């Protein structure tokens, strides 16, 4: 796992800015709602901008995104 990225249950913020899998909508909601929406889509909730206020989380296939990064090496 890339350092600094929190996924699914590892996200600690109460409120997040959520970007959906289509990258089209962005709205504030509680973390639990974002996690439930990701589960319904069969995807992961990934904290992509932890230093923002509120943190930005994206619904995405984390494993699919991670594989090209691992293939590129360190």
C-alpha positions as CSV (number, residue, x, y, z in Angstrom):
1,X,0.0,0.0,0.0
2,X,1.3,3.5,-0.8
3,X,2.2,5.5,2.3
4,X,-0.2,8.0,3.5
5,X,-3.3,6.6,1.7
6,X,-6.0,5.3,4.0
7,X,-8.7,3.0,2.5
8,X,-12.1,1.9,3.7
9,X,-12.2,1.5,7.5
10,X,-8.8,3.2,7.9
11,X,-10.3,6.6,7.1
12,X,-10.6,8.5,10.4
13,X,-12.4,11.7,9.4
14,X,-16.1,12.2,10.5
15,X,-16.9,14.4,7.4
16,X,-15.4,13.9,3.9
17,X,-15.6,15.5,0.5
18,X,-16.7,12.5,-1.7
19,X,-15.8,12.1,-5.4
20,X,-17.7,9.2,-7.0
21,X,-16.3,6.5,-9.3
22,X,-17.2,8.6,-12.4
23,X,-15.3,11.6,-11.0
24,X,-18.4,13.7,-11.7
25,X,-19.8,14.6,-8.4
26,X,-18.2,16.0,-5.3
27,X,-20.2,16.6,-2.1
28,X,-19.7,16.6,1.6
29,X,-21.0,13.7,3.6
30,X,-20.1,11.6,6.6
31,X,-17.4,8.9,6.2
32,X,-19.9,6.1,6.9
33,X,-22.1,7.2,4.0
34,X,-19.2,7.3,1.6
35,X,-18.1,3.8,2.8
36,X,-21.6,2.4,2.2
37,X,-21.8,3.9,-1.2
38,X,-18.4,2.4,-2.2
39,X,-19.5,-1.0,-0.9
40,X,-22.7,-0.9,-2.9
41,X,-20.6,-0.2,-6.0
42,X,-18.2,-3.0,-5.1
43,X,-15.3,-0.5,-4.9
44,X,-13.1,1.0,-2.2
45,X,-13.2,4.4,-0.5
46,X,-9.7,5.9,-0.7
47,X,-8.6,9.1,1.1
48,X,-6.7,10.9,-1.7
49,X,-6.2,14.3,-0.1
50,X,-5.9,13.8,3.6
51,X,-4.7,17.4,4.3
52,X,-7.8,19.1,2.8
53,X,-10.6,20.3,5.0
54,X,-12.6,18.1,4.9
55,X,-10.4,15.3,3.5
56,X,-11.1,14.3,-0.1
57,X,-12.1,10.6,-0.6
58,X,-12.6,8.9,-3.9
59,X,-14.6,5.8,-4.7
60,X,-12.4,3.6,-6.9
61,X,-11.0,0.1,-7.5
62,X,-7.9,0.5,-5.3
63,X,-6.4,-2.8,-6.3
64,X,-6.7,-2.0,-10.0
65,X,-5.1,1.4,-9.4
66,X,-2.3,0.0,-7.2
67,X,-1.1,-2.7,-9.7
68,X,0.3,-0.3,-12.4
69,X,2.1,1.6,-9.6
70,X,3.7,-1.7,-8.3
71,X,4.7,-2.7,-11.8
72,X,6.6,0.6,-12.3
73,X,8.8,-0.3,-9.3
74,X,10.2,2.0,-6.5
